[in-house]
Amino acid sequence: MSITSLRFVLFVAALVVVYFSVPKKFQWLTLLAASIYFYIRVCGIIELLFVLLTAVSIYGASVWLQRIHDTQKMVLKANKEALTAEEKARIKAKNKKRRRTILVFTLLLNFGIMCACKYSHFAVGTINLLFGTTMNNSFSLIVPLGLSFYTFQSTGYLINVYWNNCRAEKNFLKVLLFISFFPQITQGPISEFEPFAKELYSEHCLDYVNFAHGTQRMIWGFLKKMVLANTLAPMVKDVFANYSHYTGITVFIGAVLYSVQIYADFSGYMDIMCGFCEILGIKLTENFNRPYFSKSIAEYWRRWHISLGEWFKHYIYYPIAVSKWNRKLGKNLTERFGKSIGANLPATIALVAVWLATGLWHGASWAYVAWGGANGLFIIFSMWMEPVYDRYKRKLRINESRWVWRAFQTVRTFTLVTFIKVLPEVGTLSDGLGLWKRIFTNFTIPNSLTDLLPFADNVFNLLIITIITFALFTVSLIQRKHSFREELNRIPYVLRIIILSIITIIIAMFGIPATIDNGGFLYALF
Amino acid sequence: MRSFKKAIISVLLFVAFIFAFSIAIYEPYAHSELYVFCDSNLRKSMSGKIDFLILGSSPGYRAFIPQIYDDIIQTYSYNASGAYMPWTGRIALLKEEIDRQPLKSVVIEISYDSLLGNVKSPELVEGHVYIEPRIGSFIDRVNYFFSNVTIDTFEKYYTNILQNGGAFYLNWARSKLDRSKLDYIHNVNYRQKGYLPYDENVWQDLTVDKKTFLDNFGKKHISTEFREDNLNILKEMIDICHQKNIDVFFAVTPYANSYISWFNNNDEFDKKLSDFANENGCYFWDFNLMKGRFEQLSDKTDWWDGQHMSKHGAEVFSKMSAEIFRKFYRGENVEDCFYNNYEEMMLDSPYWQYMGN
């Protein structure tokens, strides 16, 4: 069942009816049944077994961790006066060791499955490349849909239980729902347990405002994905496949279109799923906050795929940045080389780890490692150079609050992001670099619009892309200061429904044909 | 409860508007007799006249010219074929005509893949879109829709009707700018009694050199795994005709020489159809095996693509095939008009001998 199919729309419509018809205490069970049905329809039973394995291991480990913690607490409380400080420390150390063993084992199991499924080919290819061996690289492995997403979400929950940031959930079915909830299993968002579980398990009544807003957002998401992203897909594919035959300016336009495509694709999916959850009264974690309006790469990554960035921040960046050895290193460096190096170098180590992991998370290839590295490099370079920038800005009397400066920063960031984004998408790393080279070395001026946009064989498609991109841009601009919903609510009720009907017809006329060959989601591949 | 009511009202309004807009887009295309396929009123106006009916998919649609048949065999013929015609469409059209026309002969054109398609699959959706507005009664259209369009195919069906409706407006707008385009969307084509040629002077030169011919020779296979449900409809069509003493002919229209040469089991395909025809009391004529075709039909000008004839090709073919029908109706032996099989044809034809050497 494709998310962009009529069957999916009917499925969610039926689910909404059932969800609000069953007794409220069974609402979350309805979601669980729907999630399992959805996953089986999309992937099959075998892949569901992988999800179940993750759920069972995470549930077992979390309950065990919780039990050790609770027992320790009880023992210490009961024997508060009978135990000496040494004995208390010994009990704590013993339990800490047990808890750590359980955590490490469970993480190894889950990340092991993820790595085996996702990175075996890459590992074998790399070994062959490095050592000149000829190990078979053509074996096929099952890669369950959403593997990276649900692995990260579930392990995040386990680590939080280990850190005693949240209590382990005793009901296995509730843990299974948290891991397999269908609006987020295939492409995220990667949610934190505590706030999201509260949303999932609590009882909801149908609220018209939620219903209307959720439906509007779903339609907007379908428009973005089916019409904009899917119409752009063959054009971008054409540019990436033939970049060596096209002029530099054409290739650059293709790269910009890819940026629009991937945003429409991923944020379109998020809008569909967030809209659906909103109808149910469930607030799904937001993944986007107008990312192309960012003024730096670091800011861009705080506004693009927010939940993934948060995950890396919580579970990789902070643990490395605040680890004993890193703090010690920072302290030593501060004493020897000064405050700047002492503060920046430990952060740099953590950032390198985060960006290499981010690169590998997105794809098992050197192109993705280079992509992660390029992002990290820009962020690290900006961090080190910040005092220099500040000095120049003061010297040149640049007023950072002026719109011209902000517009410059936004365009600069968008251009950089676009260049980095295309690197792994063309094919191999050398293809990506070849595309960059084409842009910077071919300055042929196309003679006509056909020469400029040779990948666009349909004027209507170009027109529709332009209109929707402009609409997307306008909505983002409005959202800077106001809620777009408030603006929409000012339109009379009937007119609003007419507009939504027309958008739906546009989706049917342009989106469905474009979806036949380009129906998949780009982020579902990660 | 208030929220429930308001949500339901909103959904109903939303669906009503979508329905209204869809109808507005689709209506001129579908039911106003202005588009190329919509011929139900025309066929109705010919009630009591049509005695020779051709039912087929696009190869038949582009090959049989009724006026030529009328001139040569003195029939009142009509070509009710259409692009992407599913079997459900053919039987619907036959049922519509069977009682109001004095039919004597029904020609069922069968192309290589026509018995293979699943009428419930998205590939044939376009055929349902074309056939719907050709069915005269509203109730029959609704019945046709519900028995053929499933949830999975509805998306494509709906998109198609919107696009065809949109195409109508586009053509209409173009015709306002260019009068020469006006004929295409108005019913001038029906004066040709269902036959629709490709544009007058459009054809593809399908001639190939010897090397290309030999490189591709016999590389393709025609599937003879005919679907049971398609055969059942065909049988039902035959029964309907036989109950009214109507002769049923299965016909394969001529394909380009270079196109035929790709396939390695044309004879197997013919045998299977011929056996089926014999078992059911029908005639089977593969016009690819028609003697004289090499002298009169040329790969250079007579096809639009491998399976579809150009206007010139259709004129030549219609004259040739009408002569065969005339002989048949006179009670003469028509077996002499055809080669027995492809092997015999190849041995006899200078074209094949030249290419094969």
Contacts between the chains, C-beta under 8 A, distances in Angstrom:
chain1	res1	chain2	res2	distance
A	5	B	152	7.8
A	5	B	155	6.7
A	6	B	151	6.1
A	6	B	152	7.8
A	6	B	154	6.0
A	6	B	155	4.8
A	7	B	151	5.9
A	7	B	152	6.7
A	10	B	151	6.9
A	20	B	4	7.7
A	205	B	3	7.5
A	206	B	3	4.9
A	206	B	4	5.7
A	206	B	7	6.5
A	207	B	3	5.4
A	208	B	2	7.3
A	208	B	3	4.0
A	208	B	6	4.5
A	208	B	7	5.7
A	208	B	10	7.9
A	211	B	3	6.8
A	211	B	7	4.7
A	211	B	10	7.6
A	212	B	7	7.8
A	212	B	10	6.7
A	215	B	10	7.9
A	494	B	13	7.2
A	497	B	10	6.5
A	497	B	13	5.0
A	497	B	14	5.3
A	497	B	17	6.0
A	498	B	17	5.6
A	500	B	14	6.2
A	501	B	14	5.9
A	501	B	17	3.7
A	501	B	18	4.7
A	501	B	21	6.0
A	502	B	21	6.7
A	504	B	14	7.8
A	504	B	18	5.7
A	505	B	18	6.4
A	505	B	21	5.4
A	505	B	22	6.7
A	505	B	25	7.5
A	505	B	162	6.7
A	508	B	155	7.6
A	508	B	158	5.7
A	508	B	159	5.4
A	508	B	162	5.8
A	509	B	159	6.5
A	509	B	162	4.8
A	509	B	163	6.2
A	509	B	166	6.5
A	512	B	155	5.2
A	512	B	156	6.9
A	512	B	158	7.6
A	512	B	159	4.2
A	513	B	159	5.9
A	513	B	163	7.4
A	516	B	156	7.7
